[in-house]
Amino acid sequence: MSGTPPGRVVTPGTPDPLSDGELVVLRDERGRRSLVVLEAGGTWHSHSGAVAHDDLLGRPEGSIVRTPKGVEVIALRPTREDFVLKMRRGAQVVYPKDQAMIVALADVRPGMHVIEAGAGSGALSLALLDAVGPGGTVMSVERREDHAADARRNVERFHGGPVANWELVIGDVSDVLRDRAAHRVVLDLPEPWHCVGPAAGALAPGGILLTYLPSVPQVMQVTEALWDHGAYTDVATSETLVRGWDVDGVAVRPAHRMVAHTAFLTRARRVPTRAEGGPALPRKRRRDVAVD
Ligand SMILES: C[S@@+](CC[C@H](N)C(=O)[O-])C[C@H]1O[C@@H](n2cnc3c(N)ncnc32)[C@H](O)[C@@H]1O
């Protein structure tokens, strides 16, 4: 890949024509999208017809070419959302609607140190890296070597090479958490209740643990584990529904289809345990904790 990966940002106003080796998303009139690496002399084939890469190289982002079948195809650099939805994946990715809420509810901010697991396909890793910025770090832990390889390929493809503030560790996150410190711990794995204790060791009071779980029994089990542990409070669960709208002249209505349920987000704040000077009585369960 050239020095123009999709994740890079150029000075606004700078001419930035599409170049050889660059990743673009090609979208036809029906909204079908493909991620394509532009190569001099290359051709992209689809149901819409063929597009010669040379017809796009050197032209501005947003340029339109017409295929021999008369279909217009637009070329844009992929957003992180485009990339995540089209990148190669082994494990199921965290969708952009949930990535956004994870960053908000876990309060992931520039300069923070975040530990996440499992790395899976690296989709959430990309969102967390953007949220912490160059002054922060993300450690992604993955116990399957094949999934770790997927995550590395996707993260480095988006960033155009190795990422200085990203560490990918192969192993069980409970082991890794035992001797690390983090501002935030984000877990997208099936049995996070096993990680509640190790995460408390990595988080200082005030830190946040967030879990991403698809089913109600899992949410019940992690919520019990969080309250029972003694180092957490403000345990709260929410899910995020995003409904698109079709806006076409006076025909304005909700889209017929939407991604409804993906997963529940359960967030907890780390507080001092009794041994750390916390309250002697069991921590009260605050049933009124709400996620706004
Ligand atoms: C759904 S995937 C994660 C997807 C990822 N968040 C993304 O957005 O691409 C869950 C991953 O957790 C990994 N995993 C499960 N338990 C783990 C553990 N205890 N430690 C580390 N990784 C674990 C699995 O191997 C799997 O790759």
The ligand as an SDF file (V2000), in Angstrom:
LIG
                    3D

 27 29  0  0  0  0  0  0  0  0999 V2000
  -16.9090  -11.2930   18.8080 C   0  0  0  0  0  0  0  0  0  0  0  0
  -15.1980  -11.4440   18.7660 S   0  0  0  0  0  0  0  0  0  0  0  0
  -14.5940   -9.7990   19.0550 C   0  0  0  0  0  0  0  0  0  0  0  0
  -14.8130   -8.8790   17.8680 C   0  0  0  0  0  0  0  0  0  0  0  0
  -14.1080   -7.5570   17.9730 C   0  0  0  0  0  0  0  0  0  0  0  0
  -14.5440   -6.8140   19.1390 N   0  0  0  0  0  0  0  0  0  0  0  0
  -14.3160   -6.7350   16.7120 C   0  0  0  0  0  0  0  0  0  0  0  0
  -15.0160   -5.7030   16.7810 O   0  0  0  0  0  0  0  0  0  0  0  0
  -13.7990   -7.0950   15.6540 O   0  0  0  0  0  0  0  0  0  0  0  0
  -14.8350  -12.2240   20.3190 C   0  0  0  0  0  0  0  0  0  0  0  0
  -13.3710  -12.6370   20.4100 C   0  0  0  0  0  0  0  0  0  0  0  0
  -13.0380  -12.8490   21.7630 O   0  0  0  0  0  0  0  0  0  0  0  0
  -12.0400  -13.8560   21.8030 C   0  0  0  0  0  0  0  0  0  0  0  0
  -11.9990  -14.3190   23.2060 N   0  0  0  0  0  0  0  0  0  0  0  0
  -12.9440  -15.0310   23.8750 C   0  0  0  0  0  0  0  0  0  0  0  0
  -12.5930  -15.1980   25.1640 N   0  0  0  0  0  0  0  0  0  0  0  0
  -11.3820  -14.5770   25.3160 C   0  0  0  0  0  0  0  0  0  0  0  0
  -10.5030  -14.4020   26.4320 C   0  0  0  0  0  0  0  0  0  0  0  0
  -10.8070  -14.8850   27.6350 N   0  0  0  0  0  0  0  0  0  0  0  0
   -9.3370  -13.7070   26.2310 N   0  0  0  0  0  0  0  0  0  0  0  0
   -9.0410  -13.2160   25.0070 C   0  0  0  0  0  0  0  0  0  0  0  0
   -9.8470  -13.3460   23.9090 N   0  0  0  0  0  0  0  0  0  0  0  0
  -11.0040  -14.0140   24.0610 C   0  0  0  0  0  0  0  0  0  0  0  0
  -12.5110  -14.8580   20.7650 C   0  0  0  0  0  0  0  0  0  0  0  0
  -11.4730  -15.6750   20.3090 O   0  0  0  0  0  0  0  0  0  0  0  0
  -13.0500  -13.9220   19.6680 C   0  0  0  0  0  0  0  0  0  0  0  0
  -12.0710  -13.6490   18.6890 O   0  0  0  0  0  0  0  0  0  0  0  0
  1  2  1  0
  2  3  1  0
  2 10  1  0
  3  4  1  0
  4  5  1  0
  5  6  1  0
  5  7  1  0
  7  8  2  0
  7  9  1  0
 10 11  1  0
 11 12  1  0
 11 26  1  0
 12 13  1  0
 13 14  1  0
 13 24  1  0
 14 15  1  0
 14 23  1  0
 15 16  2  0
 16 17  1  0
 17 18  1  0
 17 23  2  0
 18 19  1  0
 18 20  2  0
 20 21  1  0
 21 22  2  0
 22 23  1  0
 24 25  1  0
 24 26  1  0
 26 27  1  0
M  CHG  2   2   1   9  -1
M  END
$$$$
